[in-house]
Amino acid sequence: MKSTIYSGQHIAYQCSMPKSSFDDVNLFKSSFNNVNLSENHFTNINFSHSTFHDVNFSRSVFNLVNLSGAKFTHIGTCNSDQVSENNVDPIHFEDVDLTNSLFSAVNLTNATFSHCIIKGLVINGVDIEALLKGRAKPPCKK
């Protein structure tokens, strides 16, 4: 398939692009607002310093993607008002480097972490590494 966008700054307005494929694309400092990108495949993509607000990434696959400095808001499995937790496709992170990342107001209900490096991981002021090693106490409940 021949590329249809060659280079330069482009604007896509009221765009829905489900089941698309993006390969070897530089999207540095791009802005995605209220976009349907479900069931997409992103391979070797530079999303560094891009912003994603209210984007549907459900069932999408990311391989070799640079997210350095990217910001995500209102991203998730679905709108909690529309569907129950029991019929939501989980999000899978595997072999991901989230060093120095910030998570704020994130819902981690029923999240599972395994084989993770947690050096310096702090959740709500609690040093998780120290807690798991028995050197710290969880915060007191009020």
C-alpha positions as CSV (number, residue, x, y, z in Angstrom):
1,M,0.0,0.0,0.0
2,K,1.4,3.4,-1.0
3,S,1.6,6.1,1.7
4,T,-1.1,8.8,1.3
5,I,0.4,11.3,3.7
6,Y,4.0,12.1,2.8
7,S,5.2,14.7,5.3
8,G,4.4,17.9,7.0
9,Q,1.7,19.1,9.4
10,H,-1.8,17.6,8.7
11,I,-5.2,18.0,10.4
12,A,-7.8,15.3,10.5
13,Y,-11.1,16.5,11.8
14,Q,-14.0,14.3,12.9
15,C,-12.0,11.2,11.9
16,S,-12.7,7.6,12.7
17,M,-9.9,5.2,11.8
18,P,-10.7,1.8,13.3
19,K,-8.9,-1.3,12.0
20,S,-6.0,0.7,10.5
21,S,-2.3,0.0,10.5
22,F,0.5,2.5,11.2
23,D,4.0,1.4,10.4
24,D,7.3,3.5,10.6
25,V,5.5,6.8,11.3
26,N,6.8,9.9,13.1
27,L,3.9,11.4,15.0
28,F,6.1,13.6,17.3
29,K,4.1,16.2,19.2
30,S,0.8,15.1,17.6
31,S,-2.5,15.8,19.3
32,F,-5.4,13.2,19.3
33,N,-8.7,14.4,20.7
34,N,-11.9,12.3,20.7
35,V,-10.5,9.9,18.1
36,N,-11.6,6.3,17.4
37,L,-8.4,4.3,16.9
38,S,-9.8,0.9,18.0
39,E,-8.3,-2.3,16.6
40,N,-5.3,-0.5,15.2
41,H,-1.8,-1.8,14.8
42,F,1.0,0.6,15.6
43,T,4.5,-0.6,14.8
44,N,7.7,1.5,15.1
45,I,5.9,4.7,15.8
46,N,7.2,7.9,17.4
47,F,4.4,9.3,19.6
48,S,6.9,11.2,21.8
49,H,5.5,14.4,23.4
50,S,2.1,13.7,21.9
51,T,-1.2,14.2,23.7
52,F,-4.1,11.7,23.7
53,H,-7.5,12.9,25.1
54,D,-10.6,10.7,25.0
55,V,-9.1,8.3,22.5
56,N,-10.5,4.8,21.9
57,F,-7.6,2.4,21.7
58,S,-9.6,-0.8,22.4
59,R,-8.1,-3.9,21.0
60,S,-5.2,-2.0,19.5
61,V,-1.6,-3.3,19.5
62,F,1.5,-1.3,20.1
63,N,5.0,-2.6,19.1
64,L,8.2,-0.6,19.2
65,V,6.4,2.6,20.2
66,N,8.1,5.7,21.7
67,L,5.8,7.3,24.2
68,S,8.4,9.5,25.9
69,G,6.8,12.7,27.3
70,A,3.4,11.6,26.0
71,K,0.3,12.6,28.0
72,F,-2.9,10.5,28.2
73,T,-6.2,11.8,29.7
74,H,-9.6,10.1,29.7
75,I,-8.2,6.8,28.2
76,G,-9.3,3.4,29.3
77,T,-11.3,0.3,28.7
78,C,-14.6,2.1,28.4
79,N,-16.9,4.6,30.0
80,S,-17.8,3.0,33.4
81,D,-21.4,4.3,33.0
82,Q,-21.9,2.2,29.8
83,V,-20.6,-1.2,30.8
84,S,-19.9,-3.3,33.9
85,E,-16.4,-4.4,34.9
86,N,-17.2,-8.0,34.0
87,N,-17.5,-7.5,30.2
88,V,-14.5,-5.2,29.6
89,D,-11.5,-6.3,27.6
90,P,-8.4,-5.9,29.9
91,I,-5.5,-3.8,28.8
92,H,-2.2,-5.7,28.6
93,F,1.2,-4.2,29.2
94,E,4.1,-6.5,28.5
95,D,7.8,-5.7,28.3
96,V,7.1,-2.0,28.9
97,D,9.4,0.6,30.3
98,L,7.4,3.2,32.4
99,T,10.4,4.6,34.3
100,N,9.7,8.0,35.9
101,S,6.0,7.9,34.7
102,L,3.3,9.6,36.6
103,F,-0.1,8.1,37.2
104,S,-2.7,10.4,38.8
105,A,-6.4,9.6,39.4
106,V,-6.0,6.2,37.7
107,N,-8.4,3.4,38.4
108,L,-6.4,0.2,39.0
109,T,-9.3,-1.9,40.2
110,N,-8.5,-5.6,39.8
111,A,-5.1,-4.8,38.1
112,T,-2.5,-7.5,38.3
113,F,1.2,-6.8,38.3
114,S,3.8,-9.7,37.9
115,H,7.5,-9.9,37.2
116,C,7.8,-6.1,37.6
117,I,10.7,-3.9,38.7
118,I,9.2,-1.8,41.5
119,K,12.3,0.1,42.6
120,G,11.1,3.6,43.8
121,L,7.4,2.8,43.2
122,V,5.2,5.0,45.4
123,I,1.4,4.7,45.5
124,N,-0.5,7.3,47.5
125,G,2.7,8.1,49.5
126,V,3.6,4.4,50.3
127,D,7.0,3.0,49.1
128,I,5.7,-0.3,47.7
129,E,9.2,-1.9,47.5
130,A,9.8,-1.2,51.2
131,L,6.2,-2.4,52.0
132,L,6.7,-5.7,50.3
133,K,10.1,-6.2,52.0
134,G,8.4,-5.5,55.4
135,R,10.3,-2.3,56.0
136,A,7.3,0.1,55.7
137,K,3.8,0.1,57.0
138,P,0.7,0.9,55.0
139,P,-1.0,4.2,55.8
140,C,-3.5,4.1,58.7
141,K,-7.1,4.0,57.8
142,K,-9.2,6.9,59.2
